[in-house]
Amino acid sequence: MPLKAPRSINLADDDDDDDLSQYSKAPDSDDRDIEMYAKAVAEFKVTWQKQKKDKERKFMKTAQAELDAHVERKQAQVREIMKHMEETYQEFLSTYAAIEDKTREVMVKIIDAQKTLVALSVRKHQETVELTSNLEESQLDSIQQIKQTCWDVTDMMEAFMKV
């Protein structure tokens, strides 16, 4: 902070008392000027700090309001996304349940068809075994008849040969 330059003393005057009184008054005046200047600087500094704090408060208030608004918007977006996700998940669950129901229905039909097929296969196998058994008996009877016929033919040939 610049200091005020002391007043110059006029030595050209012949009036020594006047010079002394002027010289003695100068420091008092300078001290008062310095004090006033210091007070003005202090007041300016206080005012400036108050204004700075007010600006900072306003800035913080504005920034907080903007931040709150931004957070609120983002929270709303998150809520919308969560709602959409929940709807999509519920739709998935419904679709999945419907598919599972159809799958179970098809599996039940397949199991019923397999049971029917097993029953038919067992019956067919039994019929085949019975038919095979009957066929074997018929074959044995036929072979027995052929054998008997062969003996009869042989006996007749022997009888004709004797005659």
SULFENZI-V942764 format. One line per field, one symbol per residue. ss: DSSP state (~ for helix, > for strand, _ for the rest). A space follows every 50 residues. Layout:
ss=???
This chain:
ss=_______________~~~~~~~~~~~~~~~~~~~~~~~~~~~~~~~~~~~ ~~~~~~~~~~~~~~~~~~~~~~~~~~~~~~~~~~~~~~~~~~~~~~~~~~ ~~~~~~~~~~~~~~~~~~~~~~~~~~~~~~~~~~~~~~~~~~~~~~~~~~ ~~~~~~~~~~~~_
